[in-house]
């Protein structure tokens, strides 16, 4: 039977990278005790000393054995192996939580065999590994997966860190994580490519020029979804699209590939939303698949 979280937990952290040290500091400032951390690199040691001063750096099994809540803040690929190792010292009633977006609690099955209680707590935020992140944790959404009886504990821990717990089922964790990676990671690539093209166009300060447009587009998309679509694809302007692809193919072929893929998805979404007719969509897709417009269309 899972009991409520004690007033104070003794917390061990395996992995004092950007995430582990910050979450440890967030829990420490509300009264929990961090009993030990691991640190394999000089940078990890510096980060632990800065965010968790006075906390001893210990071996993985020492950290795992001497705590009420064990935080596993290692990479996704390393998580299963670490769970296997710490299972040898896991004990009944101990909470073992990981912060990997990709996994729910099934990956922690080895520790549950020793009656430890698995939790998955993934913050939807990028981390710098500095004290700045503590402010960013305020109202930060955390994807929470836990056994039903332990869900209140998981949610309470997130709230104590300043975050906003959002329950995500075990079966939905992978698509949840793919969504975040697609949005955040590919947004960085898209913005970097936009800046590169503006440099090629001779703009001395690309970020200054494009920042208002990108911020407005992001705000509109978050608020209105597909209704926020604008530009030549949303208008069915096959002539402009062709000219864009012609020039991009000459000056930045790799960006032309990204542009083509995004324009194809945009055309299909614009049609599904009702912005484009089927004829307009098909003409755009023809252009994107390499069909050449006649000279009248190219000049339009």
For each residue, the residues with C-beta under 8 A, 3 or more apart:
1: 149
2: 117 147 149 150 153
3: 93
4: 152 153
5: 9 153 156 157
6: 9 68
7: 31
8: 31 32 33
9: 5 6 27 32 33 67 68 69 95
10: 32 33 35 66 67 68 69
11: 24 27 28 32 33 34 35 67 68 69 70 71
12: 34 35 36 37 63 64 66 67 69 70 71
13: 16 20 21 23 24 34 36 37 38 52 63 70 71 73
14: 20 37 38 60 63 64 70 71 72 73 74 82 86
15: 19 20 38 71 72 73 74
16: 13 20 21 24 37 38 39 44 45 47 48 52 57 73
17: 20 21 44 47 73 74 129
18: 21 22 47 127 128 129 133
19: 15 22 23 73 99 123 127 129
20: 13 14 15 16 17 23 24 37 71 73 99
21: 13 16 17 18 24 25 37 44 47 48 50 51 52 129
22: 18 19 25 26 51 127 129 130 133 134 137
23: 13 19 20 26 27 71 73 99 123 161
24: 11 13 16 20 21 27 28 34 37 51 52 55 71
25: 21 22 28 29 51 52 131 134
26: 22 23 29 30 134 137 160 161 162
27: 9 11 23 24 30 32 34 157 160 161
28: 11 24 25 31 32 33 34 52
29: 25 26 134
30: 26 27 160 161
31: 7 8 28
32: 8 9 10 11 27 28 69 160
33: 8 9 10 11 28
34: 11 12 13 24 27 28 37 52 55
35: 10 11 12 55 56 63 66 67
36: 12 13 55 56 57 58 62 63 66 67
37: 12 13 14 16 20 21 24 34 48 52 55 56 57 58 63
38: 13 14 15 16 44 57 58 59 60 63
39: 16 44 45 47 48 57
40: 44
41: 44 45
42: 45 46
43: 46 47
44: 16 17 21 38 39 40 41 47 48
45: 16 39 41 42 48 49 57
46: 42 43 49 50
47: 16 17 18 21 39 43 44 50 51 129
48: 16 21 37 39 44 45 51 52 55 57
49: 45 46 52 53
50: 21 46 47 53 130 131
51: 21 22 24 25 47 48 129 130 131
52: 13 16 21 24 25 28 34 37 48 49 55
53: 49 50
54:
55: 24 34 35 36 37 48 52
56: 35 36 37
57: 16 36 37 38 39 45 48
58: 36 37 38 62 63 66
59: 38 62 63
60: 14 38 63 64 82 85 86
61: 64 65 85 86 88 89
62: 36 58 59 65 66
63: 12 13 14 35 36 37 38 58 59 60 66 67 70
64: 12 14 60 61 67 70 85 86 89 90
65: 61 62 89 91
66: 10 12 35 36 58 62 63
67: 9 10 11 12 35 36 63 64 70 94
68: 6 9 10 11 93 94 95
69: 9 10 11 12 32 94 95 96 97 157
70: 11 12 13 14 63 64 67 86 90 94 95 96 97 116
71: 11 12 13 14 15 20 23 24 97 98 99
72: 14 15 79 82 83 86 96 97 98 99
73: 13 14 15 16 17 19 20 23 98 99
74: 14 15 17 78 79 82 98 100
75: 78 79 100
76: 79 100 101 102 103
77:
78: 74 75 81 82
79: 72 74 75 76 82 83 98 100 103 107
80: 83 84 107
81: 78 84 85
82: 14 60 72 74 78 79 85 86
83: 72 79 80 86 87 96 98 107 108 109 110 111
84: 80 81 87 110
85: 60 61 64 81 82 88
86: 14 60 61 64 70 72 82 83 89 90 96 111
87: 83 84 90 110 111 113 114 116
88: 61 85
89: 61 64 65 86
90: 64 70 86 87 94 96 110 111 114 116
91: 65 94 114 115 116
92: 114 115 116
93: 3 68 115 116 117
94: 67 68 69 70 90 91 111 116 117
95: 9 68 69 70 116 117 119 150 153
96: 69 70 72 83 86 90 108 111 116 117 118 119
97: 69 70 71 72 118 119 120 121 154 157
98: 71 72 73 74 79 83 103 107 108 119 120 121
99: 19 20 23 71 72 73 120 121 122 123
100: 74 75 76 79 103 107 120 122
101: 76 122 143 173 176 177 180 181
102: 76 173 174 177
103: 76 79 98 100 106 107 120 173
104: 107 120 145 168 169 170 171 173
105: 108 109 112 118 119 120 145 146 147 170
106: 103 109 170
107: 79 80 83 98 100 103 104
108: 83 96 98 105 111 112 116 118 120
109: 83 105 106 112 113 118
110: 83 84 87 90 113
111: 83 86 87 90 94 96 108 114 116 118
112: 105 108 109 115 116 117 118
113: 87 109 110
114: 87 90 91 92 111
115: 91 92 93 112
116: 70 87 90 91 92 93 94 95 96 108 111 112
117: 2 93 94 95 96 112 146 147 150 153
118: 96 97 105 108 109 111 112 146 147 150
119: 95 96 97 98 105 144 145 146 150 153 154 157
120: 97 98 99 100 103 104 105 108 143 144 145 146 154 173
121: 97 98 99 142 143 144 154 157 158
122: 99 100 101 142 143 177
123: 19 23 99 127 137 140 141 142 163
124: 140 141 142 143 180
125: 133 136 137 140
126: 184
127: 18 19 22 123 133
128: 18 132 133
129: 17 18 19 21 22 47 51 133
130: 22 50 51 133
131: 25 50 51 134
132: 128 135 136
133: 18 22 125 127 128 129 130 136 137
134: 22 25 26 29 131 137 162
135: 132 138
136: 125 132 133 140
137: 22 26 123 125 133 134 140 161 162 163
138: 135 162 163
139: 162 163 164
140: 123 124 125 136 137 162 163 164
141: 123 124 163 164 166
142: 121 122 123 124 158 161 163 164 165 166
143: 101 120 121 122 124 166 168 173 176
144: 119 120 121 151 154 155 158 165 166 167 168
145: 104 105 119 120 154 167 168 169 170 173
146: 105 117 118 119 120 150 151 153 154
147: 2 105 117 118 150 151
148: 151
149: 1 2
150: 2 95 117 118 119 146 147 153 154
151: 144 146 147 148 154 155 167
152: 4 155 156
153: 2 4 5 95 117 119 146 150 156 157
154: 97 119 120 121 144 145 146 150 151 157 158 165
155: 144 151 152 158 159 165
156: 5 152 153 159 160
157: 5 27 69 97 119 121 153 154 160 161
158: 121 142 144 154 155 161 163 164 165
159: 155 156 162 163 164 165
160: 26 27 30 32 156 157
161: 23 26 27 30 137 142 157 158
162: 26 134 137 138 139 140 159
163: 123 137 138 139 140 141 142 158 159
164: 139 140 141 142 158 159
165: 142 144 154 155 158 159
166: 141 142 143 144
167: 144 145 151
168: 104 143 144 145 172 173 176
169: 104 145 172 173
170: 104 105 106 145 173
171: 104
172: 168 169 175 176
173: 101 102 103 104 120 143 145 168 169 170 176 177
174: 102 177 178
175: 172 178 179
176: 101 143 168 172 173 179 180
177: 101 102 122 173 174 180 181
178: 174 175 181 182
179: 175 176 182 183
180: 101 124 176 177 183 184
181: 101 177 178 184 185 186
182: 178 179 185 186
183: 179 180 186 187
184: 126 180 181 187 188
185: 181 182 188 189
186: 181 182 183 189 190
187: 183 184 190 191
188: 184 185 191 192
189: 185 186 192 193 258
190: 186 187 193 194 258 262
191: 187 188 194 195 210 214
192: 188 189 195 196
193: 189 190 196 197 252 255 258
194: 190 191 197 198 206 210 214
195: 191 192 198 199 206 207 210
196: 192 193 199 200 252 255
197: 193 194 200 201 248 251 252 255
198: 194 195 201 203 206 209 210
199: 195 196 202 203 206
200: 196 197 251 252
201: 197 198
202: 199
203: 198 199 206 209
204:
205: 208 209
206: 194 195 198 199 203 209 210
207: 195 210 211
208: 205 211
209: 198 203 205 206
210: 191 194 195 198 206 207 213 214
211: 207 208 214 215
212: 215 216
213: 210 216 217
214: 191 194 210 211 217 218
215: 211 212 218 219
216: 212 213 219 220
217: 213 214 220 221 228 230
218: 214 215 221 222
219: 215 216 222 223
220: 216 217 223 224 228
221: 217 218 224 225 228
222: 218 219
223: 219 220 228
224: 220 221 227 228
225: 221 228
226: 229 269 270 272 273 275
227: 224 273
228: 217 220 221 223 224 225
229: 226 233 234 266 269 270 273 275
230: 217 234
231: 234 235
232: 235 237 240 241 244
233: 229 236 237 241 263 266 267 270 284
234: 229 230 231 266 270 275 276
235: 231 232
236: 233 276 277 280 281 283 284
237: 232 233 240 241
238: 241 242 280 283 284 286 287 293 297
239: 242 243 293 297 298 299 300
240: 232 237 243 244
241: 232 233 237 238 244 245 263 284 287 288
242: 238 239 245 246 287 292 293 297 298
243: 239 240 246 247 298
244: 232 240 241 247 248 259
245: 241 242 248 249 256 259 260 287 288
246: 242 243 249 250
247: 243 244 250 251
248: 197 244 245 251 252 253 255 256 259
249: 245 246 253 256
250: 246 247 253
251: 197 200 247 248
252: 193 196 197 200 248 255 256
253: 248 249 250 256 257
254: 257 258
255: 193 196 197 248 252 258 259
256: 245 248 249 252 253 259 260
257: 253 254 260 261
258: 189 190 193 254 255 261 262
259: 244 245 248 255 256 262 263
260: 245 256 257 263 264 288
261: 257 258 264 265
262: 190 258 259 265 266
263: 233 241 259 260 266 267 284 288
264: 260 261 267 268 285 288
265: 261 262 268 269
266: 229 233 234 262 263 269 270
267: 233 263 264 270 271 276 281 284 285 288
268: 264 265 271 272 281 285
269: 226 229 265 266 272 273
270: 226 229 233 234 266 267 273 275 276 281
271: 267 268 274 275 276 277 278 280 281
272: 226 268 269
273: 226 227 229 269 270
274: 271
275: 226 229 234 270 271
276: 234 236 267 270 271 280 281 284
277: 236 271 280 281
278: 271 281 282
279: 282 283
280: 236 238 271 276 277 283 284
281: 236 267 268 270 271 276 277 278 284 285
282: 278 279 285 286
283: 236 238 279 280 286 287
284: 233 236 238 241 263 267 276 280 281 287 288
285: 264 267 268 281 282 288 289
286: 238 282 283 289 291
287: 238 241 242 245 283 284 290 291 293
288: 241 245 260 263 264 267 284 285
289: 285 286
290: 287
291: 286 287
292: 242
293: 238 239 242 287 297 298
294: 297 298
295: 298 299
296: 299 300
297: 238 239 242 293 294 300
298: 239 242 243 293 294 295
299: 239 295 296
300: 239 296 297
